[in-house]
Amino acid sequence: MAVGPKMYETAFIVNAGLDDPQIEAVIEKVKETLTKHSGTVVDINKWGRKRFTYPIRKKNNGFYVIMEFSGPGDLVAKLERHYQLDENILRYLTIVMDKRALKAKAQRIAEAAAAAAAEPARIVDPAAEAVPTAPVAAPAVATEPKKEVNS
């Protein structure tokens, strides 16, 4: 029984000391490694620069990237070998996405699409939205009259 390609999720941290074009180049190299070894990138989520809780390789900040991809089982070993050889990747973690995670993700996407489709297209009329409001009076505070003190 042949099993299709599995879904994987990999998270890696790029050295935040690099410029943005250099970080993009590192991400592109990872994508090239995946496609070269018969993998397909499904989604890329760039979290951006974050401060570490503790230093990693004497660095205090990193650029976080989460990537979902599908491919054969030997692809993970080749990808992690690429991570080890690239000095700009500080840490990485690759996991197999289980059926429950895939089902939950598909359900979230379906719910988001249904919510977007259910919301009717509104034509915004600035004059209609500018409804004048009456000024709100301050609440009355009960005070006792002052008593004069004769000395």
C-alpha positions as CSV (number, residue, x, y, z in Angstrom):
1,M,0.0,0.0,0.0
2,A,1.6,3.2,-1.1
3,V,1.3,6.2,1.2
4,G,1.3,9.7,-0.3
5,P,3.6,12.4,0.9
6,K,3.3,13.4,4.5
7,M,2.7,16.9,5.7
8,Y,5.5,18.5,7.8
9,E,5.9,21.7,9.7
10,T,9.3,23.1,10.3
11,A,10.3,26.1,12.4
12,F,13.7,27.7,12.2
13,I,15.3,30.8,13.6
14,V,17.5,32.9,11.4
15,N,20.2,35.2,12.7
16,A,18.4,38.6,13.2
17,G,21.7,40.5,12.7
18,L,21.3,40.0,9.0
19,D,19.6,42.6,6.7
20,D,16.1,41.8,5.4
21,P,17.3,40.8,1.9
22,Q,19.8,38.4,3.5
23,I,17.1,36.9,5.7
24,E,14.9,36.5,2.6
25,A,17.8,34.8,0.8
26,V,18.2,32.3,3.7
27,I,14.4,31.5,3.4
28,E,14.7,31.1,-0.3
29,K,17.6,28.6,0.1
30,V,15.4,26.6,2.4
31,K,12.6,26.6,-0.1
32,E,15.0,25.6,-2.9
33,T,16.3,22.7,-0.8
34,L,12.7,21.5,-0.3
35,T,11.7,21.7,-4.0
36,K,15.0,20.2,-5.1
37,H,14.3,17.1,-3.1
38,S,10.7,16.7,-4.4
39,G,9.0,18.6,-1.6
40,T,6.3,21.2,-2.0
41,V,5.9,24.3,0.2
42,V,2.4,24.7,1.3
43,D,2.6,27.8,3.6
44,I,5.2,30.1,5.0
45,N,4.5,32.2,8.1
46,K,7.2,34.8,9.0
47,W,6.9,35.7,12.6
48,G,9.6,38.3,12.4
49,R,12.3,39.4,14.8
50,K,11.8,38.3,18.4
51,R,14.0,38.5,21.5
52,F,15.2,35.3,23.0
53,T,14.7,34.3,26.6
54,Y,18.3,33.2,26.8
55,P,21.2,33.7,24.4
56,I,21.6,31.2,21.5
57,R,25.1,31.2,20.0
58,K,25.8,34.5,21.7
59,K,22.8,36.1,20.0
60,N,19.8,37.7,21.8
61,N,17.4,38.1,18.8
62,G,16.3,35.9,16.0
63,F,13.9,36.0,13.0
64,Y,11.3,33.2,13.3
65,V,10.0,31.3,10.3
66,I,7.3,28.6,10.3
67,M,7.0,26.6,7.1
68,E,4.5,23.8,6.1
69,F,5.5,21.5,3.4
70,S,4.8,18.0,2.0
71,G,7.2,15.5,0.7
72,P,8.8,12.0,1.2
73,G,10.3,10.9,4.5
74,D,13.9,11.2,3.5
75,L,13.4,14.9,2.7
76,V,13.5,15.8,6.4
77,A,17.0,14.4,6.8
78,K,18.2,16.4,3.8
79,L,16.5,19.6,5.1
80,E,18.0,19.3,8.5
81,R,21.4,18.7,7.0
82,H,20.9,22.0,5.2
83,Y,20.0,23.6,8.5
84,Q,23.2,22.3,10.1
85,L,25.4,23.6,7.3
86,D,23.9,27.0,7.1
87,E,25.6,29.2,9.8
88,N,22.8,31.8,9.7
89,I,20.2,29.3,11.0
90,L,20.5,29.2,14.8
91,R,17.8,26.6,15.7
92,Y,15.3,24.4,13.9
93,L,12.6,21.9,14.6
94,T,10.7,19.7,12.1
95,I,7.6,17.7,13.0
96,V,5.1,15.5,11.1
97,M,1.7,17.0,11.2
98,D,-0.8,14.5,12.5
99,K,-4.3,13.9,11.2
100,R,-6.0,15.9,14.0
101,A,-3.8,19.0,13.3
102,L,-4.5,18.8,9.6
103,K,-8.3,18.4,10.2
104,A,-8.3,21.4,12.7
105,K,-6.4,23.5,10.2
106,A,-8.8,22.6,7.4
107,Q,-11.8,23.4,9.7
108,R,-10.3,26.8,10.6
109,I,-9.8,27.7,6.9
110,A,-13.4,26.6,6.1
111,E,-14.8,28.7,9.0
112,A,-12.8,31.7,7.9
113,A,-14.0,31.3,4.3
114,A,-17.6,30.9,5.5
115,A,-17.4,34.0,7.7
116,A,-16.0,36.0,4.8
117,A,-18.7,34.8,2.4
118,A,-21.5,35.4,5.0
119,E,-20.6,39.0,5.5
120,P,-22.5,41.1,2.9
121,A,-20.5,43.6,1.0
122,R,-21.2,47.0,2.5
123,I,-21.2,50.3,0.6
124,V,-19.9,52.8,3.0
125,D,-21.6,56.2,2.8
126,P,-19.6,58.7,5.0
127,A,-22.7,61.0,5.3
128,A,-24.9,58.3,6.6
129,E,-22.5,57.1,9.2
130,A,-21.9,60.6,10.6
131,V,-24.8,60.6,13.0
132,P,-24.8,63.6,15.3
133,T,-24.9,62.7,19.0
134,A,-26.3,64.9,21.8
135,P,-23.8,65.9,24.4
136,V,-24.0,63.7,27.5
137,A,-24.7,65.6,30.7
138,A,-22.5,64.9,33.7
139,P,-24.3,63.0,36.4
140,A,-25.8,65.2,39.1
141,V,-24.0,64.8,42.4
142,A,-26.0,65.4,45.5
143,T,-24.3,67.8,47.9
144,E,-25.4,69.0,51.3
145,P,-25.7,72.7,51.8
146,K,-22.8,74.2,53.7
147,K,-23.6,75.2,57.3
148,E,-22.1,78.3,58.6
149,V,-20.2,78.0,61.8
150,N,-20.3,80.9,64.1
151,S,-17.4,81.3,66.4
